């Protein structure tokens, strides 16, 4: 009895300390050898994440820092989407920003990106005449799609950026919860898709998934993509926050834990 009480007390102290440091409030006790996404996107860790090369066949990172770790569902999504875009636009390269650091947890410049389920993607850019411009990540655009980079006027490429959004949402292996982007650019994307007869179901989903966050920058210079917790063992201690869209299967691993569930995991 005394042993059980001491074990419970140690677990409660552990969970309280994790709440204070904002590290792992949802994960309970981490077991040796466990892999996957732990906790939430903003308070979590990444165990056993996959490491993307700084340059892939159809993608490359625009910063030379090692924040290239994610769960397989995220790294696979990046690779599949870059291949889809290259088939649509031969020679096209998808520019990537940060995923998560090794092991997850806090990384500078981000409120989230802590549990291997977030990735930043650069916008595609054109000249005012419509010619593609390569290698201009983190260019800010206003609600009309106009930007300025090194005293050069440029345009938000609605066509290629929509095709990127469409490929992310249409992927049938990873389930995208959010694509953070400014309201003005969201409107340009949806307008282009409607005017060009794109799949109306994808457009309907995009109207929900494309979202300007209220607690951070407006995301007028890049896309921030977040996927749902994976199903199976890799998502056992992962927690989704926010909406579960109607087209996402309820039994597919979207986690809604109760305090009782968390305590049970911690005592396991």
C-alpha positions as CSV (number, residue, x, y, z in Angstrom):
1,X,0.0,0.0,0.0
2,X,2.8,2.4,1.0
3,X,4.7,1.5,-2.3
4,X,1.6,2.2,-4.4
5,X,1.1,5.6,-2.6
6,X,4.7,6.5,-3.2
7,X,4.4,5.6,-6.9
8,X,1.3,7.7,-7.3
9,X,3.0,10.6,-5.5
10,X,6.1,10.4,-7.8
11,X,3.9,10.3,-10.9
12,X,1.9,13.4,-9.7
13,X,5.2,15.3,-9.0
14,X,6.5,14.3,-12.4
15,X,3.4,15.5,-14.3
16,X,3.3,18.7,-12.3
17,X,7.0,19.5,-13.2
18,X,6.2,18.8,-16.9
19,X,3.3,21.3,-16.7
20,X,5.6,23.9,-15.2
21,X,8.4,23.6,-17.8
22,X,5.8,23.2,-20.7
23,X,7.6,20.2,-22.0
24,X,5.4,17.1,-21.8
25,X,2.1,17.6,-20.1
26,X,0.2,14.9,-22.0
27,X,2.7,12.1,-22.4
28,X,2.9,10.4,-19.0
29,X,6.0,8.4,-18.3
30,X,8.2,7.8,-21.4
31,X,9.1,4.2,-21.8
32,X,12.5,3.1,-22.9
33,X,12.5,2.3,-26.6
34,X,9.2,4.2,-27.3
35,X,9.0,6.1,-30.6
36,X,6.6,8.6,-32.0
37,X,5.1,12.0,-31.3
38,X,4.5,12.8,-27.7
39,X,2.2,15.5,-26.3
40,X,0.9,18.4,-28.3
41,X,2.5,20.4,-31.1
42,X,3.4,23.2,-28.7
43,X,4.1,21.1,-25.6
44,X,5.7,17.8,-26.7
45,X,8.7,15.8,-27.7
46,X,9.7,13.6,-30.6
47,X,11.1,10.2,-30.1
48,X,12.8,8.3,-32.9
49,X,11.9,10.9,-35.6
50,X,13.0,10.6,-39.2
51,X,15.8,12.9,-40.4
52,X,15.3,14.5,-43.8
53,X,18.4,15.2,-45.9
54,X,19.1,18.9,-46.4
55,X,18.4,18.4,-50.1
56,X,16.1,15.7,-51.6
57,X,15.3,14.8,-55.2
58,X,12.5,17.5,-55.4
59,X,12.9,19.5,-52.2
60,X,15.6,21.4,-50.3
61,X,15.9,23.3,-47.1
62,X,16.4,27.0,-47.3
63,X,18.3,27.2,-44.0
64,X,21.4,25.2,-43.1
65,X,20.3,24.4,-39.6
66,X,19.4,20.9,-38.3
67,X,15.7,21.2,-37.6
68,X,14.8,18.5,-40.1
69,X,13.2,15.8,-37.9
70,X,9.6,14.6,-38.0
71,X,7.4,11.6,-37.6
72,X,7.3,9.3,-40.7
73,X,3.8,10.6,-41.6
74,X,5.2,14.1,-41.9
75,X,8.5,13.4,-43.7
76,X,6.6,11.0,-46.1
77,X,4.1,13.8,-46.8
78,X,6.9,16.2,-47.7
79,X,8.4,13.7,-50.1
80,X,5.1,12.7,-51.8
81,X,4.0,16.3,-52.2
82,X,7.3,17.4,-53.7
83,X,7.0,14.5,-56.2
84,X,3.4,15.5,-57.1
85,X,4.4,19.1,-57.7
86,X,7.4,18.1,-59.9
87,X,5.1,16.0,-62.1
88,X,2.8,19.0,-62.5
89,X,5.6,21.5,-63.0
90,X,8.8,19.7,-64.2
91,X,11.9,21.0,-62.5
92,X,10.0,22.5,-59.6
93,X,11.7,22.3,-56.2
94,X,9.8,22.6,-52.9
95,X,11.6,24.8,-50.3
96,X,11.4,23.7,-46.7
97,X,11.8,25.6,-43.5
98,X,11.8,24.1,-40.0
99,X,10.3,20.8,-38.9
100,X,11.4,19.8,-35.4
101,X,14.8,19.5,-33.7
102,X,16.3,16.1,-32.8
103,X,14.2,14.8,-29.9
104,X,11.6,17.6,-30.3
105,X,10.9,20.1,-27.6
106,X,11.5,23.9,-27.7
107,X,13.2,25.5,-30.7
108,X,13.7,29.2,-31.1
109,X,11.3,31.3,-33.3
110,X,8.4,28.9,-32.9
111,X,5.6,28.4,-30.4
112,X,5.1,24.9,-31.8
113,X,7.2,22.5,-34.0
114,X,7.9,20.4,-30.8
115,X,6.6,17.0,-31.5
116,X,7.4,16.2,-35.2
117,X,4.1,17.2,-36.8
118,X,4.8,20.7,-38.1
119,X,6.7,21.9,-41.2
120,X,7.2,25.3,-42.8
121,X,7.0,25.6,-46.6
122,X,8.1,28.5,-48.7
123,X,5.6,30.3,-51.0
124,X,6.1,30.0,-54.7
125,X,6.9,33.4,-56.2
126,X,6.7,35.1,-59.7
127,X,7.8,38.3,-61.3
128,X,5.1,40.9,-62.1
129,X,5.0,39.4,-65.6
130,X,4.3,35.9,-64.2
131,X,7.8,34.4,-64.6
132,X,8.7,32.0,-61.8
133,X,11.4,33.2,-59.4
134,X,13.3,30.5,-57.5
135,X,14.9,30.7,-54.1
136,X,13.0,33.6,-52.5
137,X,11.7,32.1,-49.2
138,X,10.2,34.2,-46.5
139,X,9.0,37.0,-48.9
140,X,6.1,38.8,-47.3
141,X,3.0,39.4,-49.4
142,X,0.0,41.7,-48.9
143,X,-3.6,40.7,-49.3
144,X,-3.4,41.5,-53.0
145,X,-0.5,39.1,-53.5
146,X,2.1,41.8,-54.0
147,X,5.6,41.5,-52.4
148,X,8.9,43.3,-52.3
149,X,12.3,41.5,-52.1
150,X,15.6,43.4,-52.2
151,X,13.8,46.4,-53.8
152,X,12.3,44.1,-56.5
153,X,8.5,43.7,-56.8
154,X,7.2,40.2,-57.0
155,X,3.9,38.3,-56.9
156,X,2.4,35.5,-54.9
157,X,2.1,32.6,-57.4
158,X,-1.5,31.6,-56.8
159,X,-1.4,28.7,-59.2
160,X,1.6,26.9,-57.9
161,X,0.7,27.7,-54.3
162,X,-2.8,26.3,-54.7
163,X,-1.4,23.2,-56.3
164,X,0.8,22.8,-53.2
165,X,-2.2,23.2,-50.9
166,X,-4.2,20.8,-53.0
167,X,-1.5,18.1,-52.9
168,X,-1.3,18.4,-49.1
169,X,-5.0,18.1,-48.6
170,X,-5.5,15.4,-51.1
171,X,-2.8,13.1,-49.7
172,X,-4.4,9.9,-48.5
173,X,-1.6,8.7,-46.2
174,X,-1.2,11.7,-43.8
175,X,-4.0,13.8,-42.5
176,X,-3.5,17.6,-42.6
177,X,-5.2,19.5,-39.8
178,X,-4.0,23.1,-40.5
179,X,-2.3,25.1,-43.1
180,X,-1.5,28.4,-41.5
181,X,-1.5,31.4,-43.8
182,X,-2.8,34.9,-43.8
183,X,-6.5,35.7,-44.5
184,X,-5.6,37.7,-47.6
185,X,-3.5,35.0,-49.2
186,X,-6.2,32.4,-48.3
187,X,-8.7,34.4,-50.3
188,X,-6.4,34.5,-53.3
189,X,-5.9,30.8,-53.2
190,X,-9.6,29.9,-53.0
191,X,-10.4,32.5,-55.7
192,X,-7.8,30.9,-58.0
193,X,-9.1,27.4,-57.4
194,X,-12.7,28.3,-58.0
195,X,-12.0,30.3,-61.1
196,X,-10.0,27.4,-62.6
197,X,-12.5,24.6,-61.8
198,X,-10.4,22.7,-59.3
199,X,-12.0,19.8,-57.2
200,X,-14.9,21.4,-55.2
201,X,-14.4,19.0,-52.3
202,X,-10.7,20.0,-51.9
203,X,-11.8,23.6,-52.1
204,X,-14.4,23.1,-49.4
205,X,-11.8,21.4,-47.2
206,X,-9.2,24.1,-47.9
207,X,-11.7,26.8,-46.7
208,X,-11.5,25.2,-43.3
209,X,-7.8,24.0,-43.2
210,X,-6.3,27.3,-44.5
211,X,-6.3,29.5,-41.4
212,X,-4.6,32.6,-40.0
213,X,-3.6,31.9,-36.4
214,X,-4.7,34.3,-33.8
215,X,-1.8,33.8,-31.4
216,X,1.2,34.3,-33.7
217,X,2.4,36.0,-36.9
218,X,-0.1,36.2,-39.7
219,X,1.9,33.8,-41.9
220,X,2.1,36.1,-44.9
221,X,5.6,34.8,-45.8
222,X,5.3,31.0,-45.6
223,X,2.9,28.1,-45.1
224,X,2.9,26.3,-41.7
225,X,1.5,22.8,-42.1
226,X,0.4,20.6,-39.2
227,X,-0.8,17.1,-39.4
228,X,-2.9,15.0,-37.0
229,X,-1.4,12.5,-34.6
230,X,-0.6,9.3,-36.3
231,X,-2.6,6.1,-35.7
232,X,-1.2,3.1,-34.0
233,X,1.7,2.9,-31.6
234,X,3.4,6.0,-32.9
235,X,0.5,8.2,-31.8
236,X,-0.4,6.5,-28.6
237,X,0.9,9.4,-26.5
238,X,0.2,12.1,-29.0
239,X,-2.6,14.7,-28.5
240,X,-4.4,16.7,-31.1
241,X,-5.8,20.1,-30.2
242,X,-8.4,21.9,-32.2
243,X,-11.0,20.7,-34.6
244,X,-11.4,17.2,-36.0
245,X,-12.7,17.9,-39.5
246,X,-15.8,15.9,-40.7
247,X,-13.8,14.1,-43.4
248,X,-11.3,12.8,-40.9
249,X,-12.1,9.3,-39.8
250,X,-13.0,9.3,-36.1
251,X,-11.3,6.0,-35.4
252,X,-8.1,6.9,-37.3
253,X,-6.0,8.0,-34.3
254,X,-7.2,11.5,-33.5
255,X,-6.6,11.5,-29.8
256,X,-8.9,13.2,-27.2
257,X,-7.5,12.2,-23.8
258,X,-9.2,12.7,-20.5
259,X,-7.3,13.3,-17.2
260,X,-8.3,9.8,-16.2
261,X,-6.6,8.4,-19.4
262,X,-3.5,10.4,-18.6
263,X,-3.2,9.2,-15.1
264,X,-3.7,5.6,-16.3
265,X,-0.9,6.0,-18.8
266,X,1.4,7.5,-16.1
267,X,0.8,4.6,-13.8
268,X,1.2,1.9,-16.5
